[in-house]
Amino acid sequence: ADNEKGLMLYRYFKEMFNAMPLAALIGGRILGMHGGISPKLTSLQAIRDIQRPLEDFEVGSLACDLVWSDPDTNPERSGFRPNLEREPNKGIGQLFGSDTVQKLCEKLNIELIIRGHQAPLQGYAIFADGCLMTLFSAPGYKGSTKSDINMGASLQISANMNIAIKRIEVTEKFRQNRVQDGENMRALSKGIRRRS
């Protein structure tokens, strides 16, 4: 009975995620998304034109890139390339250089892109000379020791677009609870995958 309830809950969440926005424009100056940018992101209208609800991501589509792309932190590389780090066989999303972020901000007339999808050790990371921020609010998501466990971070954006960053530290008890929660979720996920 619990597995049936879990499967039903999983399906409801999936249905909800299919209808959720893929990006948000904040104050006309900040673009937020889960993953990152795309060579197909030529205008804000391109995001609005994505048909909803979205059942599956077509690899190479704008929707897929908005959810799965990551910044390429190697300063030697520029432009876009398939994100083979996430999916070695075919790539999912894009790796993008800082040059592409700066050009896109100029083209869209925005000042900052905020994305999640990766867990920086300090809870946030700045990229592309301050044009892109990776923000991750779940402390203790990765790592297992005090030296490698990630902090979380949150942002407060005021009406006049000032940004304040607040870091969320991890206590040992919190870390232990996250590890146990992760084990419980993996067990639940295995049961759901077998039944769906």
C-alpha positions as CSV (number, residue, x, y, z in Angstrom):
1,A,0.0,0.0,0.0
2,D,2.8,2.4,0.8
3,N,4.5,1.7,-2.5
4,E,1.2,2.4,-4.3
5,K,0.9,5.7,-2.5
6,G,4.5,6.5,-3.3
7,L,4.0,5.7,-7.0
8,M,0.8,7.8,-7.1
9,L,2.7,10.7,-5.4
10,Y,5.6,10.3,-7.9
11,R,3.1,10.6,-10.8
12,Y,1.5,13.7,-9.3
13,F,4.9,15.3,-8.9
14,K,5.9,14.4,-12.5
15,E,2.7,15.9,-13.8
16,M,3.3,19.1,-11.8
17,F,6.9,19.3,-13.0
18,N,5.7,19.0,-16.6
19,A,3.7,22.2,-16.2
20,M,6.2,24.3,-14.2
21,P,8.0,27.2,-15.9
22,L,11.5,26.5,-17.2
23,A,12.8,30.0,-16.5
24,A,11.8,33.2,-14.8
25,L,12.6,36.9,-15.5
26,I,13.0,38.9,-12.3
27,G,12.6,42.6,-12.5
28,G,13.4,42.6,-16.2
29,R,17.1,42.2,-15.3
30,I,17.7,38.7,-13.9
31,L,17.0,35.5,-15.7
32,G,16.6,32.4,-13.5
33,M,16.6,28.7,-14.6
34,H,17.6,25.3,-13.2
35,G,20.4,24.4,-15.7
36,G,21.8,26.9,-18.0
37,I,21.9,28.6,-21.4
38,S,21.6,27.2,-24.9
39,P,22.6,28.1,-28.4
40,K,18.9,27.9,-29.1
41,L,18.2,30.7,-26.5
42,T,18.0,33.6,-29.0
43,S,15.3,35.6,-27.2
44,L,13.1,35.5,-24.1
45,Q,10.3,34.8,-26.5
46,A,12.0,31.5,-27.4
47,I,11.4,30.4,-23.8
48,R,7.8,31.5,-23.8
49,D,7.2,29.5,-27.1
50,I,8.1,26.2,-25.5
51,Q,4.9,24.1,-25.4
52,R,3.6,23.2,-22.0
53,P,3.0,20.7,-20.4
54,L,6.3,19.1,-21.4
55,E,6.2,15.3,-21.2
56,D,9.8,14.6,-22.2
57,F,12.9,16.6,-23.0
58,E,14.2,16.1,-26.5
59,V,18.0,16.1,-26.3
60,G,19.3,19.2,-28.1
61,S,16.1,21.2,-27.5
62,L,16.0,24.5,-25.7
63,A,13.9,23.0,-22.9
64,C,16.5,20.3,-22.3
65,D,19.4,22.8,-22.3
66,L,17.6,25.1,-19.8
67,V,17.3,22.2,-17.4
68,W,20.6,20.3,-17.9
69,S,23.3,22.7,-19.2
70,D,26.3,23.7,-17.0
71,P,29.0,26.4,-17.2
72,D,32.4,25.1,-18.5
73,T,34.9,26.3,-15.9
74,N,37.9,25.7,-18.2
75,P,39.0,29.2,-19.2
76,E,40.7,27.7,-22.3
77,R,37.3,26.8,-23.8
78,S,34.6,29.1,-25.2
79,G,31.2,28.7,-26.9
80,F,28.9,25.7,-26.6
81,R,29.6,22.0,-26.7
82,P,27.6,18.9,-25.7
83,N,27.7,18.2,-22.0
84,L,29.3,14.8,-22.2
85,E,30.3,15.1,-18.5
86,R,26.7,14.5,-17.5
87,E,25.8,11.9,-20.2
88,P,29.0,10.4,-21.7
89,N,27.4,8.5,-24.6
90,K,25.3,11.3,-26.2
91,G,25.5,14.4,-24.0
92,I,22.6,16.1,-22.4
93,G,22.4,19.8,-22.2
94,Q,25.4,22.0,-23.1
95,L,28.6,23.1,-21.5
96,F,29.0,26.8,-22.1
97,G,31.9,29.2,-21.8
98,S,31.9,32.6,-20.1
99,D,31.9,34.3,-23.4
100,T,28.5,32.9,-24.3
101,V,27.0,34.1,-21.0
102,Q,28.3,37.7,-21.5
103,K,27.0,37.8,-25.1
104,L,23.6,36.4,-24.1
105,C,23.2,38.9,-21.3
106,E,23.9,41.7,-23.7
107,K,21.6,40.3,-26.3
108,L,18.7,39.8,-23.9
109,N,19.4,43.1,-22.1
110,I,19.8,41.4,-18.7
111,E,22.4,41.8,-16.0
112,L,22.6,38.4,-14.4
113,I,21.6,34.7,-14.9
114,I,21.0,32.7,-11.8
115,R,20.9,28.9,-12.1
116,G,21.1,25.9,-9.8
117,H,21.8,22.3,-10.8
118,Q,25.3,22.0,-9.3
119,A,26.3,22.1,-5.6
120,P,29.2,24.6,-5.2
121,L,31.2,24.0,-1.9
122,Q,30.3,27.5,-0.6
123,G,26.6,27.3,-1.7
124,Y,27.1,29.6,-4.6
125,A,29.6,30.3,-7.3
126,I,30.2,33.3,-9.7
127,F,31.0,32.8,-13.3
128,A,31.5,34.9,-16.4
129,D,32.8,38.0,-14.6
130,G,29.7,38.2,-12.5
131,C,27.1,37.6,-15.3
132,L,26.2,34.1,-14.0
133,M,25.6,32.7,-10.5
134,T,25.2,29.1,-9.5
135,L,23.0,29.0,-6.4
136,F,22.3,25.8,-4.5
137,S,20.1,25.9,-1.5
138,A,20.5,22.4,-0.2
139,P,23.3,22.2,2.3
140,G,25.0,18.8,2.7
141,Y,23.8,17.6,-0.7
142,K,27.2,16.3,-1.6
143,G,30.3,15.4,0.4
144,S,30.6,13.4,3.6
145,T,33.2,15.2,5.7
146,K,33.5,18.7,7.1
147,S,36.0,19.6,4.4
148,D,34.1,18.5,1.3
149,I,30.4,18.9,2.3
150,N,28.7,21.7,0.5
151,M,27.0,24.7,2.1
152,G,23.7,25.9,0.9
153,A,22.9,29.5,-0.1
154,S,19.9,31.7,-0.6
155,L,19.4,35.1,-2.2
156,Q,17.3,38.0,-1.2
157,I,16.6,40.4,-4.1
158,S,15.2,43.8,-3.1
159,A,12.7,45.9,-5.0
160,N,15.6,48.0,-6.4
161,M,17.4,44.7,-7.4
162,N,20.1,44.7,-4.7
163,I,21.2,41.1,-4.0
164,A,22.1,39.7,-0.6
165,I,23.5,36.2,-0.3
166,K,23.0,34.1,2.8
167,R,25.0,30.9,3.3
168,I,23.4,27.9,5.0
169,E,25.9,25.9,7.0
170,V,25.7,22.2,7.7
171,T,25.8,20.8,11.2
172,E,27.0,17.2,11.8
173,K,23.4,16.1,12.9
174,F,22.0,17.7,9.7
175,R,24.6,15.9,7.6
176,Q,23.8,12.6,9.2
177,N,20.1,13.1,8.6
178,R,20.7,14.0,4.9
179,V,22.7,10.8,4.5
180,Q,19.8,8.7,6.0
181,D,17.2,10.6,3.9
182,G,19.2,9.9,0.8
183,E,19.3,6.2,1.5
184,N,15.6,6.2,2.1
185,M,14.9,8.1,-1.1
186,R,17.1,5.7,-3.2
187,A,15.2,2.7,-1.8
188,L,11.9,4.4,-2.6
189,S,13.0,5.3,-6.1
190,K,14.1,1.7,-6.8
191,G,10.6,0.5,-5.9
192,I,8.9,3.2,-8.0
193,R,11.0,2.5,-11.1
194,R,10.2,-1.2,-10.9
195,R,6.4,-0.5,-10.8
196,S,6.2,2.3,-13.3
